[in-house]
C-alpha cells in the first residue's frame, strides 16, 4: 500500500497513522515572518530554532541641488547581508528586530548611508555607503558596500558605479551619474557605449530582488541636469545625480537607497 497524505494525517505503507504531521513547505507567511520596519519577533510555540536573513539599507546617490557647473556623482552602495541559523530559542520568547532605512540622496555632495539592520545580538548588517559627488572634473571616491556580521554567511554589498564626464562629438559636456550599487552583496556592472553609459547592477535575486537605480544623463543641450533614480527592492543603492557644465542651476539631487529587510523562517 502506498503512503497517503490527507491534511495533517499520513498513512504509512504498514498502515500506521500519524495525525500531527506538518505536510506543507517552510514558506514565509505560513512558517516565517517578514520585517520591513523595526519590531519584535515572538518565538512561536514549539519552535526553538530559526533561520534569519538580515539586509542593511542601501546608500543614497550623491548629488547637488544648487550651484552651477558640471556635477559627477557616484551611486550609493548596496547594504550588507548576514544569514544565520539561530538555535536555543525558547517558545514565547522575544527578539528585538531593527530594520535599517534607505539613505537619502545627496543635495550638497555625498548621499546618506543606509541604516543597519539586526536580529537581536545574533546577526546584523550595516547599510551601504552614500555616493560622493564632485562639482568638478575630479572623480569622487567610490562608495563602499555594507557588511554582514555574526552570520554563518556574511556578504558585503556592492559599491556604486563611478560617475563620469565625457565629451562626445555633436553633444558636448555630457555629465553622467554613477549607477546605484547592486543589492545586498552583488556588485554593480558597467555596460560601455560611445556615451560611456553606466548601468546599475542587477538586483539580489538570490535574496529578495530589486536593483540599484540606473544612471541618469545630462548635457548642455538639455536636460541640463537630471535627478538620480531611487533603488528598488531592499538594500539597493540609489544612483547619483548629474548636471552638465552648461546646465546652469539645474538640480542634480541623488536618488534614495531602498530600505533593508529582515526575514525569519522556521
C-alpha positions in Angstrom: 0.0 0.0 0.0 1.5 3.4 -0.9 1.9 6.2 1.6 -1.1 8.6 1.5 -1.5 12.1 2.9 -4.7 13.8 3.9 -4.3 17.2 5.6 -2.0 16.6 8.6 -2.6 12.8 8.6 -0.1 10.5 7.0 -0.9 6.7 6.5 2.3 4.7 6.0 2.5 1.5 4.0 2.4 -0.6 7.1 -1.0 1.0 7.9 0.3 3.0 10.9 -1.1 6.6 11.0 0.5 9.8 12.1 -2.1 12.6 12.6 0.1 15.5 13.7 2.5 15.8 10.7 3.3 19.1 9.1 3.0 18.4 5.4 3.5 21.9 3.9 6.7 23.7 2.9 8.5 26.1 5.1 7.4 29.3 3.4 7.4 32.9 4.6 3.9 33.9 5.6 2.9 30.4 7.0 6.2 29.4 8.5 8.0 32.7 8.7 7.8 36.4 9.3 9.0 39.4 7.3 10.1 42.7 8.8 10.3 45.7 6.6 10.3 48.0 9.7 11.6 47.5 13.2 9.6 45.4 15.6 9.7 42.4 17.9 9.8 38.7 16.9 8.0 36.4 19.2 9.2 32.7 19.1 6.2 30.5 18.0 5.0 27.6 20.2 7.2 24.5 19.6 9.9 26.4 17.8 13.5 26.6 19.2 15.5 27.4 16.0 15.0 29.8 13.1 16.9 30.9 10.0 17.3 34.7 9.7 18.4 36.8 6.7 19.4 40.3 7.6 19.9 43.0 4.9 21.0 46.6 5.6 19.6 49.6 3.9 21.0 50.9 0.6 23.0 54.1 0.4 21.8 57.3 -1.3 23.4 58.5 -4.5 25.5 61.7 -4.4 24.3 65.0 -5.9 23.7 68.7 -5.7 20.5 70.7 -5.6 22.1 74.1 -6.2 25.1 75.8 -7.8 26.4 75.7 -11.4 28.9 73.7 -13.4 29.3 70.0 -14.1 28.4 67.5 -11.4 29.7 64.0 -11.4 28.2 61.8 -8.7 28.6 58.2 -7.7 25.8 55.8 -7.0 25.1 54.6 -3.4 26.3 51.2 -2.3 24.3 48.1 -1.5 23.6 47.0 2.0 25.4 44.1 3.6 23.8 40.7 4.3 24.1 38.2 7.2 22.4 34.8 7.2 22.4 32.8 10.4 20.7 29.7 11.8 19.8 30.6 15.3 19.3 27.8 17.9 18.5 27.6 21.6 15.4 29.8 21.4 12.5 29.5 23.9 8.9 29.3 22.8 7.2 32.6 23.7 10.5 34.4 24.0 11.1 37.7 22.1 13.9 39.1 19.9 14.3 42.7 19.0 14.4 43.4 15.3 15.9 46.5 13.7 15.4 47.3 10.0 17.7 50.0 8.5 16.2 52.6 6.3 17.5 53.6 2.9 19.9 56.5 2.7 18.7 59.9 1.3 20.1 61.2 -2.0 22.7 63.9 -1.7 21.7 67.5 -2.0 25.1 69.1 -1.2 27.5 66.3 -2.0 27.7 62.8 -0.6 24.4 60.8 -0.1 23.4 59.4 3.2 24.5 55.9 4.2 21.8 53.2 4.6 20.9 52.1 8.1 22.0 49.0 10.0 19.6 46.0 10.3 19.8 43.4 13.0 18.1 40.4 14.6 18.8 40.9 18.3 22.5 40.3 19.0 22.5 37.2 16.8 23.3 38.9 13.4 23.5 42.3 11.8 24.3 44.0 8.5 25.4 47.6 8.0 23.9 49.8 5.3 25.6 50.8 2.1 27.7 53.9 2.0 26.3 57.1 0.4 27.7 58.0 -3.1 30.0 61.0 -3.1 29.7 63.8 -5.7 32.1 66.5 -7.0 31.2 69.8 -8.8 34.3 69.4 -10.9 36.0 67.1 -13.3 37.7 65.3 -10.5 36.5 61.7 -10.0 35.0 61.2 -6.5 35.9 58.2 -4.4 33.8 55.0 -4.8 31.1 54.3 -2.2 31.6 51.3 0.0 29.1 48.4 0.4 27.7 47.5 3.8 28.9 44.4 5.6 27.2 41.5 7.4 28.5 40.3 10.7 27.9 37.4 13.2 26.2 35.3 10.5 27.0 31.8 9.3 27.3 33.6 5.9 28.3 37.3 5.8 28.2 39.2 2.5 29.5 42.7 1.6 27.2 44.9 -0.6 28.3 46.1 -4.0 29.8 49.5 -4.4 28.1 52.2 -6.6 29.4 52.8 -10.1 31.5 56.0 -10.5 30.1 59.0 -12.4 32.0 60.4 -15.4 32.2 63.5 -17.5 32.9 63.0 -21.2 32.7 64.9 -24.5 31.1 63.2 -27.4 31.0 64.6 -31.0 27.9 66.8 -31.6 27.0 66.7 -27.9 29.5 68.4 -25.7 29.9 68.4 -21.9 27.9 65.3 -21.2 27.7 64.6 -17.5 26.8 61.0 -16.5 26.0 59.9 -13.0 27.1 56.8 -11.2 24.6 53.9 -11.1 23.3 52.5 -7.8 25.1 49.7 -6.1 23.9 46.1 -6.6 21.6 44.7 -3.9 22.9 43.1 -0.8 26.2 41.6 -1.8 26.0 41.8 -5.6 28.5 44.2 -7.3 27.3 46.6 -9.9 28.2 46.0 -13.6 29.1 48.5 -16.3 28.0 48.5 -19.9 30.1 50.9 -22.0 29.0 52.5 -25.3 30.0 55.6 -27.2 28.3 57.6 -24.5 30.1 55.7 -21.7 26.7 54.9 -20.1 26.9 53.0 -16.8 24.0 50.8 -15.7 23.1 49.8 -12.2 23.9 46.2 -11.1 21.2 43.6 -11.1 19.1 43.1 -8.0 19.9 40.4 -5.4 17.8 37.7 -7.0 19.2 35.2 -4.5 17.6 37.1 -1.7 14.7 39.5 -2.3 15.1 41.1 -5.7 15.1 44.7 -6.8 18.0 46.7 -8.3 20.2 49.7 -7.8 18.9 52.9 -9.6 20.0 53.2 -13.2 22.3 56.1 -14.3 21.0 59.4 -15.4 22.5 61.6 -18.2 22.6 65.3 -18.6 24.1 67.5 -21.3 24.3 71.2 -22.1 21.7 70.9 -24.9 19.1 69.5 -22.4 18.3 68.4 -20.0 20.9 70.4 -18.1 20.5 68.3 -15.0 19.0 65.0 -14.1 17.9 63.8 -10.7 19.1 60.3 -9.6 16.9 57.3 -9.5 15.9 55.5 -6.3 16.9 51.9 -5.7 14.1 49.3 -5.7 13.6 46.1 -3.7 15.5 46.0 -0.4 19.1 47.1 0.4 19.9 48.7 -3.0 21.7 52.0 -3.7 20.3 55.0 -5.5 22.0 56.5 -8.5 23.9 59.8 -8.4 22.5 63.0 -9.9 24.1 64.6 -13.0 24.5 68.2 -14.3 26.3 69.3 -17.4 28.8 72.1 -17.5 26.3 74.3 -19.4 23.3 73.1 -17.3 23.0 76.3 -15.3 21.4 75.8 -11.9 19.6 72.6 -12.8 19.1 70.2 -9.9 21.3 67.1 -9.7 20.0 65.5 -6.5 20.9 61.9 -5.9 18.4 59.0 -5.8 17.5 57.5 -2.4 18.6 54.0 -1.4 15.9 51.3 -0.6 15.4 50.2 2.9 16.6 46.9 4.4 14.7 43.9 5.5 14.8 41.0 8.0 13.4 37.6 7.1 12.8 35.0 9.8 11.9 31.4 8.7 11.3 28.2 10.6 
